[in-house]
């Protein structure tokens, strides 16, 4: 594949999102990265009740469940669990393993972290956190799905 070297150079690029963002015709690396970034930004503010949004939430909850199972954590512990300077969820969000809706489904309150550091790692974190939180709690399908999925997965953990 033409952009395979990009994935090696930037391992945090989500291949699925990348392929969804890139048109089938030839474009430059710079154009591809620009389209990818715009696509990922659009996902943040997507309608939470869309099928694709709920699928991303499912995927995120599965990812967190697997991570918690491997580490012997509850969902509550996950939100504060850290292997380095920042909690693990920060890297998971940055690498698109989870999204903001996953954090809302896990009932994360506003993070108590160095805001400058968090904004450096994930630009516009607090703006996106608030926007997605409002959309999540005003949603019809996603909020209910997230609540039920979290409860079900907690019983297995």
C-alpha positions in Angstrom: 0.0 0.0 0.0 1.1 3.5 -0.8 0.8 4.9 2.7 2.2 1.9 4.6 5.3 3.9 5.6 3.0 6.5 7.2 1.6 3.9 9.6 5.1 3.0 10.6 6.2 6.6 11.0 3.0 7.5 12.9 1.7 4.4 14.8 -1.1 6.4 16.4 -2.9 6.7 13.0 -6.0 4.6 13.0 -5.9 2.6 9.7 -9.6 2.1 9.5 -10.2 5.9 9.9 -7.4 6.6 7.5 -8.9 4.5 4.7 -12.3 5.9 5.3 -10.9 9.5 4.9 -8.8 9.0 1.9 -10.3 9.0 -1.6 -9.5 6.2 -4.1 -7.5 8.4 -6.4 -3.9 9.4 -6.0 -3.1 12.1 -3.5 0.0 13.3 -1.8 1.1 12.4 1.7 0.4 15.9 2.9 -3.2 15.8 1.4 -3.8 12.4 3.0 -2.8 13.6 6.4 -4.9 16.7 6.1 -8.0 14.6 5.1 -7.3 12.1 7.9 -7.1 14.9 10.5 -10.3 16.5 9.2 -12.1 13.2 9.3 -11.0 12.4 12.8 -12.1 15.8 14.0 -15.5 15.3 12.3 -16.0 12.0 14.2 -15.6 13.8 17.5 -18.7 15.9 16.9 -20.7 13.3 15.0 -24.3 12.6 16.1 -24.0 10.1 19.0 -27.1 8.2 17.9 -25.8 7.4 14.4 -25.1 3.7 13.9 -21.3 4.4 13.3 -21.1 6.4 16.5 -22.6 3.5 18.5 -20.3 1.1 16.8 -17.3 3.2 17.9 -18.6 3.2 21.4 -19.0 -0.6 21.3 -15.4 -0.9 20.0 -14.1 1.5 22.7 -15.9 -0.4 25.5 -14.6 -3.7 24.3 -11.1 -2.2 24.2 -11.4 -0.9 27.8 -12.9 -4.2 29.0 -10.0 -6.2 27.5 -7.5 -3.7 29.0 -9.1 -3.9 32.4 -9.3 -7.7 32.3 -5.6 -7.9 31.5 -4.6 -5.5 34.3 -7.2 -6.7 36.8 -8.9 -3.3 37.0 -12.5 -2.2 37.4 -13.8 0.5 35.1 -13.5 3.1 38.0 -9.9 2.1 38.5 -9.3 2.3 34.7 -10.1 6.0 34.8 -7.2 6.7 37.2 -4.8 3.9 36.3 -1.4 5.1 35.1 1.7 3.4 33.9 3.5 6.7 33.2 2.8 10.4 33.8 -0.8 10.4 32.5 -3.6 8.0 33.0 -3.7 5.3 30.3 -7.0 6.5 28.9 -5.2 9.6 27.6 -3.0 7.4 25.3 -6.0 5.3 24.4 -7.9 8.4 23.4 -5.0 9.8 21.5 -4.5 6.6 19.6 -8.2 6.3 18.8 -8.6 3.0 20.7 -11.5 4.8 22.6 -13.4 8.0 22.0 -14.9 10.7 24.2 -18.2 8.8 24.3 -16.4 5.8 25.8 -15.3 8.1 28.7 -18.8 9.4 29.1 -20.3 5.9 29.1 -17.7 5.0 31.9 -19.1 8.1 33.7 -15.8 9.9 33.9 -16.1 13.2 35.6 -14.1 16.1 34.4 -10.4 15.0 34.5 -8.3 16.3 37.3 -5.1 16.6 35.4 -2.7 19.4 34.4 -4.9 21.1 31.8 -1.9 22.5 29.8 -0.3 19.1 29.6 -3.6 17.4 28.6 -4.3 20.1 25.9 -0.7 19.6 24.6 -1.2 15.8 24.3 -4.8 16.1 23.0 -5.5 19.5 21.4 -8.9 21.0 22.3 -9.5 18.2 24.8 -11.7 20.2 27.2 -13.8 21.8 24.4 -14.4 18.4 22.8 -15.0 16.8 26.2 -17.8 19.2 27.0 -19.4 19.1 23.6 -19.4 15.4 23.4 -20.6 15.1 27.0 -23.6 17.3 26.3 -24.4 15.4 23.1 -24.0 12.0 24.9 -26.4 12.9 27.7 -28.9 14.4 25.3 -28.8 11.3 23.0 -31.5 8.8 23.0 -29.9 5.6 21.9 -26.2 6.0 22.8 -26.7 7.0 26.4 -29.0 4.0 27.0 -26.7 1.6 25.1 -23.7 2.9 27.0 -25.4 2.5 30.4 -26.5 -1.1 29.7 -23.2 -2.1 28.1 -21.2 -0.8 31.1 -23.4 -2.5 33.6 -23.2 -5.8 31.7 -19.4 -5.7 31.3 -19.0 -4.7 35.0 -20.6 -7.9 36.1 -18.1 -9.9 34.1 -15.1 -7.9 35.4 
